[in-house]
Amino acid sequence: MDEKYIKAIHIRGYKKFVDFHIEFKKGLNILIGENSIGKSTVLEAINIVLNQYYFGGLNEEDSQQLNKENIYNFFKKNSPSIQDLPSIEIEIELSLNDDIKNQSFYGSNYDLLVGKNEKYGIKFKFSYDEVYDQEFNSIDFSNEENHVIPLEYYHAVWTTFSGIPYKRIMNPLKSILIDSSINKNDVYGNYARNLYKSSTSEENQRKLSYDFSKSIRKTAHENEKLLDIGKNRSFAVDEKKSKLSNLIEIQENEISLRNMGKGEENILKTSLSLQKKTNLDLVMLEEPENHLSYNNTRKQINKIQEKEKNVCQIIATTHESMILNKLNLVNAIWIKENNGQSLEKLPKDDVKFFAKSDNFDILRYILGNKIILVEGASEFILLPAIINSSLNINLDEEKISIISMRGIFYTHFKSLANIVNKKTLILTDNDSKQDRIDSKKDLSEEDFMISMPECVDEFTFEAAIYYHNEKLCEEIIQEITKRKLSKTAYNQHKDLPIPLAAMLARKTEFALKLAEKIEGGSNFEIPQYIEEGVKWLVQ
């Protein structure tokens, strides 16, 4: 396969992006980030440059594409000039071979990308057209009535890095975007038509179109008497409306794509776009999990994994942790305000761990502010009440997220915490092992702390709770069981206090009751390791 893909894109002044840069790699790229941070905007920007979407003519929506901060700064100036007008600039660096047909994209005609060495690429600019200087200078922007960006004086220009004008027909990358996120006007064009144009050679398109037009004319000629309406008038076929490319649709087992359920449609579109026969270079997937159940999301992931090698590059956005875990964290690019941060340096062992832990909410961890990782459901249930009551700390106000690891796997988070710069507190059990207690300091770092009970008798979260709140715990166990208890063992732990053994056998039920008591004002003593850890996290 001739390896053609996008190496980087730089966006200035488009929607949320004042000045934004992101680099891609060949193969799979998964864009993650907060809602409305700009993941979809990156895909839109690619389409604007490669396929010349939007900006085909003056459109009232064009003003909404301009960055609001740049618009505000323009009108804030006492005497704004032409040079101050907001504009949109997008530059894409491409990876192309040195074939003669690609030389029209090679040069140093770019302004935003780093360096001035020659590269392959395309640039787009939506800005004020200087031919209107005389008219523009007559506008008094000090008058608030004129606080409207004069789009009538703007123009959109596409050029290659060699400096020649760019047209969509020159596009060196066969690409398609699949957006199943919401029902809306399809700004990316009809999927079937785009796939047809991208995957069918121009020679075959011309042949099919010509044969189709001939068959229409033949049918009209053979039935001219039926079409005659007298006085040299007749019904005729509108050739513009009956162009083959306008009538193309996709069917599976004679069922039209548009008549399928949204979930089936999503999976089929993805599968079709990634199959080898379509011969696409770039496939962009806008939230491939949309309209899919849990099982169908897994099916979608399997389709992507099976067929990703059929295309040179995939750029996908997602809000689904399972998508990210299964398709590998090293393929993730975290979209921030000014750049995209790759997670490709995550160690292989950690990548394998998260790929197998597809039920772990990895996006909540990466996108969170301050994180508390706990082992099980009891801690997840109880900690908000304990921290609020004992330390007067509101988790939402402090932007603290509690996430259950469902086991002792905290070592896999250490490298990830460093890469994404995430302050992380691990609240874990010592399992009555002194060596675990002794090793916690060696594993802790400036923004990564492991906290556990110092005493081996407090071998688990419930044990630590019990030994600091015996009376309250015994009261709750009596309410739950309503009978005399005698069992003193739990798993390998023998000779435990009877109430503690009962707590360990009924962890979730006990946690719910204790949380209710704490929120109701019962006296509660917080275990030291929890207090120290939370205070470290919020300091």
PyMOL commands that set and color helices and strands:
alter all, ss='L'
color gray80, all
select helices_A, chain A and resi 39-51+62-65+68-76+82-84+100-105+130-136+144-146+151-153+168-170+191-199+202-222+224-227+244-247+257-259+262-274+276-278+294-310+321-326+329-331+348-356+362-367+377-391+410-419+434-443+461-468+470-481+498-505+507-519+528-538
alter helices_A, ss='H'
color red, helices_A
select strands_A, chain A and resi 5-14+17-23+27-32+88-95+106-107+119-128+154-160+175-179+228-230+233-234+251-252+255-256+282-286+313-317+332-335+340-342+370-374+400-404+423-427+448-451
alter strands_A, ss='S'
color yellow, strands_A
deselect
rebuild
show_as cartoon
